[in-house]
Amino acid sequence: MTHGTISIVLAGDLVLDEPDGPYWLAGIAPAIAAADLAVGHLEVPHTARGSELQGDVPAPGAPPENVAAIAGAGFHMLSLAGNHIADCGAEGIADTLALLDAAGLKGTGAGLTLAQARVPVVEERGGMKIGLLSYNCVGPEMSWATADRAGCAYLRIDTADGAPIAPAANLERVTDEALSILEADIAALRQNADFVMVALHKGIVHTPARLAPYERAISQAAIDAGADVVIGHHAHIVRGIEFHRGKPIFHGLGNACVVTSALSPAQDHPARAAWAQRRKTMFGFEPDPAYTLAPFHPEAINAMLGRLTLHADGRVDAGIVPVDVLAPGRPVLAQGERKNAVARYIEQITVAAGLPPIAIAADGTVLT
């Protein structure tokens, strides 16, 4: 198949809890809108109703009107499978799906049943069909969809000690069940797509560089099963980039745009306030007090969008768009020295994670 050059931009977690979604997205919107296809990860439900899920620190429902802001910034496709999408129950998922539909956004990875959550989405660009699948690799298991329960699509990763699968669990081993799901779903999507993207919600939160034992294995398995790119998110801090069989794996795109008061100690929700305090002990960092709406690891200000260029001859170039996060949490396209600093940071954490070294060119292209 021949086509013109197609540009794809990949964004990590979107948590737009604050009013005026367009303002918070405006700093990265030029790069999103310039792409032929833009993909992001919707971390939380957008709803004004629903019952609070037990089993994790629950996220509040985000303002319904902010879904239109995501579309307005230039996004086309959203992965939905993550540890918070079911935090407002079935109603929250139903409302979110309806809002995506109304905004002209295509979402995959969550549904009122597991079968619905596993249905991929496909967009056509330049005569080429580009498909997306989305899976959650972390808990809580209560967020996972079943035949008769709303939730997210998931890939089961076993804990070392058989403990329940929760976001903070010590996840280690890729299960045969996970591999079978990847193989079946990617093969089915291949029947209707020329280029297959797999989004994985995975990793160790709030920790620089380090990959959990299962992350390379599950990512490489997706490529082995026929994926053309693996898109990682969940850790709220960027991760390194590797290539498997010549195909890119973005191990963690970090925060695309996360502005929320739910992570602040100064709030009246007991579980979320307790988590904000516990996080300091667990992960050993104190957020910069200026980042009231994004109280993450100080290194999380080094952010990025992923970039793919699909050439007519079949070549695929991978790259990054460096992003700087400004207080209180607003991402902007990095300029000047900050742009260089972000690129050097991603090179460094790639090696620190035990991945093969990469070099990031001045235009953002990732070289091996």
C-alpha positions as CSV (number, residue, x, y, z in Angstrom):
1,M,0.0,0.0,0.0
2,T,1.3,3.4,-0.9
3,H,0.3,6.6,1.0
4,G,1.8,10.0,1.6
5,T,3.7,10.7,4.8
6,I,1.4,10.4,7.8
7,S,2.3,12.0,11.2
8,I,1.1,10.6,14.5
9,V,1.4,12.3,17.9
10,L,1.1,10.1,21.0
11,A,0.3,11.7,24.4
12,G,0.3,10.2,27.9
13,D,-2.1,10.7,30.8
14,L,-4.9,13.2,30.5
15,V,-6.5,14.3,33.8
16,L,-8.4,17.5,33.4
17,D,-10.2,17.9,36.7
18,E,-10.0,21.7,36.6
19,P,-12.4,24.1,34.9
20,D,-11.4,25.6,31.5
21,G,-9.9,22.6,29.8
22,P,-8.9,24.5,26.7
23,Y,-6.5,26.7,28.8
24,W,-4.7,23.8,30.3
25,L,-4.3,22.0,27.0
26,A,-3.4,25.1,25.0
27,G,0.4,24.8,25.7
28,I,0.6,21.5,23.9
29,A,-2.3,21.9,21.5
30,P,-0.2,23.2,18.6
31,A,1.7,19.9,18.4
32,I,-1.5,17.9,18.8
33,A,-3.4,19.8,16.1
34,A,-0.5,19.7,13.7
35,A,-0.5,15.8,13.5
36,D,-2.6,13.9,11.0
37,L,-3.6,11.6,13.9
38,A,-3.4,12.4,17.7
39,V,-3.7,9.7,20.4
40,G,-4.0,10.3,24.2
41,H,-4.8,8.4,27.3
42,L,-7.9,9.4,29.3
43,E,-7.0,8.6,32.8
44,V,-10.3,9.3,34.7
45,P,-14.0,9.2,33.9
46,H,-15.7,12.4,32.9
47,T,-19.1,12.4,34.7
48,A,-21.1,14.2,37.3
49,R,-22.6,11.0,38.8
50,G,-21.7,7.5,39.7
51,S,-20.7,5.5,42.8
52,E,-17.1,5.5,44.1
53,L,-15.1,2.4,43.4
54,Q,-13.5,0.7,46.3
55,G,-10.1,-0.9,46.0
56,D,-7.8,2.0,45.1
57,V,-7.5,5.7,45.9
58,P,-10.5,6.9,43.9
59,A,-10.2,9.7,41.4
60,P,-13.2,12.1,41.3
61,G,-15.1,12.4,38.1
62,A,-13.7,15.1,35.8
63,P,-16.0,17.9,34.4
64,P,-18.0,16.5,31.5
65,E,-17.4,19.6,29.4
66,N,-13.6,18.9,29.3
67,V,-14.1,16.0,26.9
68,A,-15.0,18.6,24.2
69,A,-11.8,20.5,25.1
70,I,-9.7,17.3,24.4
71,A,-11.3,17.1,21.0
72,G,-10.8,20.8,20.5
73,A,-7.1,20.5,21.2
74,G,-6.8,18.1,18.2
75,F,-7.1,14.6,19.7
76,H,-8.8,11.9,17.6
77,M,-8.3,8.6,19.5
78,L,-8.1,7.9,23.3
79,S,-7.0,4.8,25.1
80,L,-9.2,4.3,28.2
81,A,-7.8,1.2,29.9
82,G,-6.3,2.3,33.2
83,N,-6.6,2.0,37.0
84,H,-9.0,4.9,37.4
85,I,-11.4,4.8,34.5
86,A,-13.9,2.7,36.6
87,D,-13.6,5.0,39.7
88,C,-17.2,6.3,39.3
89,G,-18.6,2.9,38.4
90,A,-20.6,1.8,35.4
91,E,-22.4,5.2,35.2
92,G,-19.0,7.0,35.0
93,I,-17.9,4.8,32.1
94,A,-21.3,5.1,30.3
95,D,-21.2,8.9,30.6
96,T,-17.6,9.0,29.4
97,L,-18.3,6.9,26.3
98,A,-21.3,9.0,25.5
99,L,-19.3,12.2,25.8
100,L,-16.5,10.8,23.6
101,D,-19.1,9.9,21.0
102,A,-20.7,13.4,21.1
103,A,-17.2,15.0,20.7
104,G,-16.3,12.8,17.7
105,L,-13.5,11.1,19.7
106,K,-12.8,7.3,19.3
107,G,-12.1,5.5,22.6
108,T,-11.0,1.9,23.3
109,G,-10.1,0.0,26.5
110,A,-13.2,0.6,28.6
111,G,-16.8,-0.5,28.4
112,L,-19.9,-1.8,30.1
113,T,-18.6,-5.3,29.4
114,L,-15.2,-6.9,28.8
115,A,-16.2,-7.6,25.2
116,Q,-17.0,-3.9,24.6
117,A,-13.7,-2.8,26.3
118,R,-11.6,-5.0,24.0
119,V,-13.1,-3.6,20.8
120,P,-10.4,-1.6,19.0
121,V,-10.8,1.7,17.2
122,V,-9.6,2.5,13.7
123,E,-9.0,5.8,11.8
124,E,-8.1,6.1,8.2
125,R,-5.5,8.6,7.1
126,G,-4.2,8.9,3.5
127,G,-5.7,5.6,2.6
128,M,-4.1,3.8,5.5
129,K,-6.1,2.3,8.3
130,I,-4.5,2.9,11.8
131,G,-5.9,0.9,14.7
132,L,-5.6,1.2,18.5
133,L,-5.9,-1.3,21.3
134,S,-5.8,-0.4,25.0
135,Y,-5.0,-2.5,28.1
136,N,-4.5,-2.0,31.8
137,C,-1.6,-4.0,33.3
138,V,-2.1,-2.9,36.9
139,G,-4.9,-3.2,39.4
140,P,-7.2,-2.9,41.2
141,E,-8.9,-6.0,39.9
142,M,-12.2,-4.4,40.7
143,S,-11.6,-2.0,37.9
144,W,-11.3,-4.8,35.3
145,A,-14.3,-5.4,33.1
146,T,-16.0,-8.8,33.1
147,A,-18.8,-10.4,31.0
148,D,-21.3,-8.5,33.2
149,R,-19.4,-5.7,34.9
150,A,-18.2,-2.4,33.5
151,G,-14.5,-1.6,33.6
152,C,-11.4,-1.7,31.6
153,A,-9.6,-4.2,29.3
154,Y,-6.7,-5.7,31.1
155,L,-3.6,-8.0,30.8
156,R,-3.0,-10.0,34.0
157,I,0.5,-9.7,35.3
158,D,1.2,-11.9,38.3
159,T,2.7,-10.7,41.5
160,A,5.8,-12.4,42.9
161,D,4.1,-13.6,46.1
162,G,0.5,-14.2,44.8
163,A,-0.8,-11.0,46.5
164,P,-3.8,-9.4,44.9
165,I,-3.1,-7.3,41.9
166,A,-3.3,-3.7,43.0
167,P,-1.5,-0.6,41.6
168,A,1.1,-0.7,44.3
169,A,1.7,-4.5,44.1
170,N,5.0,-6.0,43.1
171,L,4.0,-7.1,39.6
172,E,6.6,-9.4,37.9
173,R,5.4,-12.1,35.6
174,V,3.6,-11.9,32.3
175,T,0.8,-14.5,32.3
176,D,-0.1,-16.9,29.5
177,E,-3.6,-15.4,29.6
178,A,-2.1,-11.9,28.8
179,L,-0.1,-13.3,25.9
180,S,-3.2,-15.1,24.5
181,I,-5.3,-11.9,24.7
182,L,-2.6,-9.8,22.9
183,E,-2.2,-12.4,20.2
184,A,-5.9,-12.8,19.5
185,D,-6.8,-9.1,19.6
186,I,-3.8,-7.9,17.5
187,A,-4.5,-10.7,14.9
188,A,-8.1,-9.6,14.7
189,L,-7.3,-5.9,14.4
190,R,-4.7,-6.8,11.7
191,Q,-7.6,-7.9,9.5
192,N,-8.8,-4.3,9.4
193,A,-5.7,-2.2,10.0
194,D,-2.5,-1.5,8.2
195,F,-0.8,-0.1,11.3
196,V,-1.5,-1.4,14.8
197,M,-0.9,0.6,18.0
198,V,-1.1,-1.0,21.5
199,A,-1.4,1.2,24.6
200,L,-0.3,-0.3,27.9
201,H,-1.1,1.2,31.3
202,K,1.9,-0.1,33.2
203,G,4.9,0.6,35.4
204,I,6.1,1.9,38.7
205,V,4.5,5.2,39.6
206,H,6.4,8.3,40.8
207,T,9.8,6.7,40.3
208,P,12.4,7.9,37.8
209,A,13.8,5.6,35.1
210,R,13.1,2.2,36.6
211,L,11.1,-0.4,34.8
212,A,9.2,-3.2,36.5
213,P,10.3,-6.7,35.7
214,Y,7.4,-7.4,33.3
215,E,7.4,-4.2,31.3
216,R,9.9,-5.1,28.6
217,A,8.5,-8.6,28.3
218,I,4.8,-7.5,27.8
219,S,5.8,-4.7,25.4
220,Q,8.0,-6.9,23.3
221,A,5.3,-9.6,23.3
222,A,2.9,-7.0,21.8
223,I,5.4,-6.3,19.0
224,D,6.0,-10.1,18.5
225,A,2.2,-10.5,18.1
226,G,2.1,-7.9,15.4
227,A,1.9,-4.4,16.9
228,D,3.8,-1.6,15.2
229,V,4.2,0.6,18.2
230,V,3.7,0.2,22.0
231,I,2.5,3.3,23.9
232,G,3.1,3.2,27.7
233,H,1.7,5.4,30.4
234,H,0.7,5.3,34.1
235,A,3.8,6.2,36.1
236,H,3.2,10.0,35.9
237,I,6.9,10.4,34.9
238,V,8.5,9.7,31.6
239,R,10.3,6.4,30.8
240,G,12.9,5.4,28.3
241,I,12.4,4.4,24.7
242,E,13.5,1.1,23.0
243,F,13.1,-0.6,19.7
244,H,12.2,-4.3,19.3
245,R,12.4,-5.8,15.8
246,G,12.9,-2.2,14.7
247,K,9.6,-1.1,16.1
248,P,9.4,1.6,18.8
249,I,8.3,1.1,22.4
250,F,7.6,4.2,24.4
251,H,7.8,2.7,27.9
252,G,6.2,5.7,29.5
253,L,4.9,9.0,28.0
254,G,4.3,10.4,31.5
255,N,1.8,13.2,31.9
256,A,0.3,14.8,28.8
257,C,-1.8,17.2,30.8
258,V,-2.6,16.4,34.5
259,V,-4.2,19.2,36.5
260,T,-6.1,18.0,39.6
261,S,-6.6,18.9,43.2
262,A,-7.2,15.2,44.0
263,L,-3.5,14.6,44.7
264,S,-3.1,17.4,47.2
265,P,-2.9,16.9,51.0
266,A,-5.1,20.0,51.4
267,Q,-8.5,18.4,50.6
268,D,-11.5,17.0,52.4
269,H,-11.5,13.5,50.9
270,P,-9.9,11.3,53.6
271,A,-8.5,8.5,51.3
272,R,-7.0,11.0,48.8
273,A,-5.5,13.1,51.6
274,A,-4.0,10.1,53.2
275,W,-2.5,8.9,49.9
276,A,-0.9,12.3,49.3
277,Q,0.9,11.9,52.7
278,R,1.7,8.2,52.2
279,R,3.2,8.9,48.8
280,K,6.0,11.0,50.3
281,T,7.1,8.1,52.4
282,M,6.7,5.4,49.7
283,F,8.5,7.3,46.9
284,G,10.9,9.5,48.8
285,F,10.1,12.9,47.3
286,E,8.5,16.1,48.3
287,P,6.6,17.8,45.4
288,D,7.5,21.3,44.6
289,P,4.9,23.4,46.4
290,A,4.4,25.6,43.4
291,Y,2.9,22.6,41.5
292,T,-0.4,22.6,43.3
293,L,-2.3,20.9,40.5
294,A,0.5,18.4,39.5
295,P,2.3,17.4,42.8
296,F,4.5,14.8,41.1
297,H,8.2,13.9,41.3
298,P,10.3,17.0,40.6
299,E,11.8,15.3,37.5
300,A,8.3,15.0,36.0
301,I,8.6,18.5,34.7
302,N,10.7,16.8,31.9
303,A,7.8,15.6,29.8
304,M,7.2,14.6,26.2
305,L,4.8,13.7,23.4
306,G,5.7,10.7,21.2
307,R,5.9,11.2,17.5
308,L,5.7,8.8,14.6
309,T,6.2,9.5,10.9
310,L,4.9,6.8,8.6
311,H,6.6,7.0,5.2
312,A,5.2,5.9,1.9
313,D,8.0,3.3,1.5
314,G,7.0,1.6,4.8
315,R,9.6,3.2,7.0
316,V,8.5,4.5,10.4
317,D,10.5,7.2,12.2
318,A,10.0,7.6,15.9
319,G,10.7,10.7,17.8
320,I,9.7,13.0,20.7
321,V,8.3,16.4,21.1
322,P,9.9,17.8,24.4
323,V,7.4,19.3,26.8
324,D,8.0,21.5,29.9
325,V,5.6,21.5,32.8
326,L,5.1,24.9,34.3
327,A,3.6,25.6,37.7
328,P,0.9,24.9,38.9
329,G,0.9,22.0,36.3
330,R,0.4,23.4,32.8
331,P,2.4,21.6,30.0
332,V,3.9,23.7,27.2
333,L,6.1,22.8,24.3
334,A,9.6,23.1,25.5
335,Q,11.8,25.8,24.0
336,G,15.5,26.6,23.9
337,E,17.6,25.0,26.7
338,R,14.6,23.3,28.3
339,K,14.0,21.5,25.0
340,N,17.6,20.2,25.0
341,A,17.4,19.3,28.7
342,V,14.3,17.1,28.2
343,A,16.0,15.3,25.3
344,R,19.1,14.6,27.3
345,Y,17.0,13.5,30.3
346,I,15.2,10.9,28.2
347,E,18.5,9.6,26.8
348,Q,19.8,9.3,30.4
349,I,16.8,7.5,31.9
350,T,16.8,5.1,28.9
351,V,20.3,3.9,29.8
352,A,19.5,4.0,33.6
353,A,16.6,1.6,33.0
354,G,18.9,-0.9,31.4
355,L,17.7,-0.3,27.9
356,P,20.0,0.0,24.8
357,P,21.3,3.6,24.5
358,I,19.5,6.0,22.2
359,A,20.3,9.5,20.9
360,I,17.7,12.2,20.3
361,A,18.5,14.4,17.4
362,A,17.9,18.2,17.4
363,D,14.6,17.6,15.5
364,G,13.4,15.1,18.1
365,T,14.1,11.9,16.1
366,V,15.2,9.0,18.2
367,L,18.3,7.3,16.8
368,T,19.7,3.9,17.9
